[in-house]
């Protein structure tokens, strides 16, 4: 990888992280129906965009905390980790075929899901809708 492409990827990673941090808590907590849909989810979720980690703390569908970086000795229930390229492609409106879904990205090897997947799978559509929010840039 050339130095220019590393600089471009780091810039894109920063841009995606700013978008994620700005959009997700605001849109989830600002929509009472969205919170109601996730009322059965209380868990800590690690979302990793490239090399940057976020800890999302869900409590009965609301996001109580969206923390960039992980504190020392931090635990989480489940994690969704993806490359910068994967998140960028996933958040395109509309995404290309094969880049439209978390499981499609897992199949491609661009994302991984780890930890206790029970809360993730039990609230699958809610969580998929949460991580799709940056696709619309905060306008949904």
Secondary structure, DSSP 8 states (H G I E B T S, - for coil): --HHHHHHHHHHHHHHHHHHHHHHHHHHHT-HHHHHHTTT--EEEEEEETTEEEEEEEETTEEEEEEES--TT---SEEEEE-HHHHHHHTSSS--TTSSSHHHHHHHTSEEEEE--HHHHHTHHHHHHHHHGGGGTT--
